Structures are given as structure tokens and as C-alpha cells.
Amino acid sequence: WVCEILSPSTAQKDRTLKLPLYARYGVARAWLVDRARILEPFEFRDGQWVLLGVIGDDAPVSFPPFAAVSFSLADLWV
């Protein structure tokens, strides 16, 4: 699992360069967190990254690899 904090200067690189690199090295899950308070969780399946959802603000987070424990997305903004 990796979590990338996106910024205007790195977002394109995180999506187009790093995600394929993570897949090549066997990373199965990636979360992209935008400074606009948005979480995009991905899972690598059958050779491609699959977006599991898009949530923002204070929505409950319950995505792999932490699906067993739900927490408020707002906890990340503290």
C-alpha cells in the first residue's frame, strides 16, 4: 500500500509515472489524496489500476487495506 499526497506540481507524475512503477514492483493498493480534500483509492487487478471510489471532506473511509476499520476522512486534514 502506498499513499501519495497530490499537489499541482506532482499530480501528473504521481498518476502517470508512479502508479505504473508501483504496479511493476507489486504494490496492490494506492491511495491518492488531493489537497482539495479528496481521496481516490485504487487497487491493482488483472493488470490495471481500478478506482474503488472517490470521497471527500469528512466522508467515512473504509477501503482496503484498512476496510476493517472505518474512520472519517476529516482525520487526514488535521
C-alpha positions as CSV (number, residue, x, y, z in Angstrom):
1,W,0.0,0.0,0.0
2,V,1.2,3.5,-0.8
3,C,-0.4,6.8,-0.3
4,E,0.5,9.8,-2.4
5,I,-0.3,13.4,-1.5
6,L,-1.0,15.2,-4.7
7,S,0.0,18.7,-5.4
8,P,-0.4,20.8,-8.6
9,S,3.2,20.2,-9.4
10,T,3.3,16.4,-8.8
11,A,-0.2,15.1,-9.6
12,Q,0.5,14.2,-13.2
13,K,3.8,12.5,-12.3
14,D,2.0,10.6,-9.4
15,R,-0.7,9.3,-11.8
16,T,1.3,8.6,-15.0
17,L,4.7,7.6,-13.7
18,K,4.5,6.4,-10.2
19,L,1.3,4.2,-10.4
20,P,2.8,2.1,-13.2
21,L,6.0,1.8,-11.3
22,Y,4.2,0.7,-8.1
23,A,2.4,-2.0,-10.1
24,R,5.6,-3.2,-11.5
25,Y,7.0,-3.7,-8.0
26,G,4.0,-5.5,-6.7
27,V,2.1,-2.7,-4.9
28,A,-1.5,-3.8,-4.8
29,R,-3.2,-0.7,-3.4
30,A,-2.6,3.0,-3.8
31,W,-4.4,6.0,-2.3
32,L,-4.2,9.4,-4.0
33,V,-5.0,12.2,-1.7
34,D,-5.7,15.6,-3.2
35,R,-5.1,18.9,-1.4
36,A,-8.7,19.6,-2.2
37,R,-9.6,17.0,0.4
38,I,-10.4,14.2,-2.0
39,L,-9.4,10.6,-1.6
40,E,-9.1,8.2,-4.6
41,P,-8.4,4.6,-3.5
42,F,-7.1,2.2,-6.2
43,E,-6.5,-1.5,-6.3
44,F,-4.3,-3.2,-8.9
45,R,-6.3,-6.0,-10.5
46,D,-5.8,-8.0,-13.7
47,G,-3.0,-5.7,-14.9
48,Q,-4.7,-2.4,-14.3
49,W,-5.4,0.1,-11.6
50,V,-9.1,0.0,-10.6
51,L,-10.6,3.1,-8.9
52,L,-12.6,1.9,-5.9
53,G,-14.4,5.2,-5.2
54,V,-14.0,8.9,-4.7
55,I,-14.8,10.6,-1.4
56,G,-14.2,14.0,0.1
57,D,-14.5,16.2,3.1
58,D,-15.5,14.2,6.2
59,A,-16.9,11.1,4.5
60,P,-16.2,7.7,6.2
61,V,-13.2,5.8,4.8
62,S,-13.5,2.1,4.6
63,F,-11.2,1.0,1.7
64,P,-8.6,-1.7,1.5
65,P,-6.1,-2.2,3.1
66,F,-8.0,-0.6,6.0
67,A,-11.5,-1.8,5.2
68,A,-12.0,-3.4,8.6
69,V,-11.7,-0.1,10.4
70,S,-13.7,2.9,9.3
71,F,-12.5,6.5,10.0
72,S,-13.5,9.9,9.0
73,L,-11.6,11.4,6.0
74,A,-11.5,14.6,8.1
75,D,-9.0,12.9,10.3
76,L,-6.4,13.3,7.5
77,W,-6.9,17.0,7.4
78,V,-5.9,17.7,11.0
